[in-house]
Amino acid sequence: MPELLSKEIIAVRDAAETFVNDVLRPLETELEGDLVPDFLRDKVRSASQEAGFFYKTQPTEFGGRPAGVLELTMLRELWAQANSPLTNYIFGPGPGILHTADGELKTNYLDPVMSGEKRGAFGFTEPDTAKRPSWARIDGDILIINGQKSYVTGGATADFVSALVNVKNADGSKAGTAMVVIDRDADGVTIEREFDSMEGGGHVSMMFNDVRVPIGHVIGKIGEGMPRALGNIGNVRLMISAQATGMCMWVIDFLEGHLIAPHRTGVSLGEREGVRMRYADMRIETYVARSALYRTARIAESSDNDVNETIATKVFCTEIAGRVVDMAVQLVGGQALVKGHPLESAYRKVRSLRLMEGANDLLRINLVKGKLELHKGRL
């Protein structure tokens, strides 16, 4: 439970709440619209570095002071509860799927990412119409890559993409899957389109046409691609769960003010029994979702197998968030759908969470497979 945190994590939580109130809230007055200008991003990063939050997602060898899974989960939930676009710039860049990179990959990609000189993106999702998954053929010390990635988040501003491909040997035999670093401006890479989605922009679809990449751009070894990709996705799923519960908490706080406010009928909405029933459901479901989130964070921090638990938590928390936001919109009424209303923005964000890092129904199938075929998972 969130209440059973160590004294050290509670101290971090208190400092984070102070950071939101004393740093972010004043800076929000300088926002104009949804976009965060560079000078505000720089102010948030500078303040975060001074407060120490910036370094909590960075490895020690890069000057970071990495936090554990439980502490990061608590912070991510708190940032989401703040409901501020400025929270996106508190944490410093993390290594992501490049965390084990060495040699040329470390020098040319991981180090520049950690210093902020380069940005990477993750290429996993492929179009339903693709005739085959993205593939690569080994040609000496070169991989020749073909295929397509249909939904590369952050691809519009990325310098490179870490893409999952199926690799074949020169004789056509299967070598296995691999995560390969591909420069965005490499010959044969085509950005088919840039697009925005409900939760924001910066996405691209990209095509690979005989892209020649040094075999040294393989992250780890050929044959490890899918496990590495799924491991990276699993880490993000817990983050999404924390965002979902944090959003629930913000919505409930926002709605409370609406329920106790004077109403044109002379009776506040919060005095009506039917409204109280719905509000009670929102609080109950959020309580249970937070319990699941923190239990899974503790399991993940123990380094035990947490794949099925992370799946279950992501599905549950994001669907609870969807119901909580939807009910809040219903209780507030039509004004909540007006562009610029806080709930309108929350409605768009929360809907996207059920599709991020695996659509929820697909994750349900994977969860059952993990139990019945791999004998993994706990209740």
MOKA-V324719 format. One record per backbone hydrogen bond with DSSP energy under -1.0 kcal/mol. CO is the residue of the C=O (numbers start at 1). NH is the residue of the N-H. If there is no record, write none. Layout:
BEGIN
co=<CO CO>
nh=<NH NH>
END
This chain:
BEGIN
co=<1 3 6 7 8 9 10 11 12 13 14 15 16 17 18 19 19 20 23 24 27 28 37 38 39 40 41 42 43 44 45 46 47 48 48 48 53 54 55 55 56 59 59 60 68 69 70 71 72 73 74 75 76 77 78 84 85 86 87 95 96 98 102 103 104 105 105 106 109 110 111 112 112 119 119 121 123 125 127 134 135 136 137 139 141 142 143 144 145 146 147 149 152 152 154 159 160 161 162 163 165 166 167 167 168 169 173 176 177 177 178 179 180 182 183 186 188 190 193 195 197 200 202 203 204 205 205 206 207 208 211 213 214 215 217 221 224 225 226 227 228 229 230 231 232 233 234 235 236 237 238 239 240 241 242 243 244 245 246 247 248 249 250 251 252 253 254 255 256 259 263 268 269 272 273 274 275 276 277 278 279 280 281 282 283 284 285 286 287 288 289 290 291 292 293 294 295 296 297 298 299 300 306 307 308 309 310 311 312 313 314 315 316 317 318 319 320 321 322 323 324 325 326 327 328 329 333 334 335 338 341 342 343 344 345 346 347 348 349 352 352 354 355 359 360 361 362 363 364 365 366 367 368 369 369 370>
nh=<4 5 10 11 12 13 14 15 16 17 18 19 20 21 22 23 24 25 27 28 30 31 41 42 43 44 45 46 47 48 49 50 51 52 53 54 56 92 58 65 67 62 64 63 72 73 74 75 76 77 78 79 80 81 82 87 88 89 90 98 99 101 105 107 108 109 110 111 113 114 115 117 118 159 160 162 164 150 130 166 146 168 144 142 215 139 213 137 211 135 208 206 155 204 157 184 121 182 123 180 178 136 175 176 138 172 169 167 223 225 165 219 163 161 186 189 209 207 205 203 200 197 156 195 152 192 193 149 190 147 145 143 217 218 181 224 228 229 230 231 232 233 234 235 236 237 238 239 240 241 242 243 244 245 246 247 248 249 250 251 252 253 254 255 256 257 258 259 260 270 266 271 272 276 277 278 279 280 281 282 283 284 285 286 287 288 289 290 291 292 293 294 295 296 297 298 299 300 301 302 304 303 310 311 312 313 314 315 316 317 318 319 320 321 322 323 324 325 326 327 328 329 330 331 332 333 336 337 338 341 345 346 347 348 349 350 351 352 353 355 356 360 358 363 364 365 366 367 368 369 370 371 372 373 374 376>
END
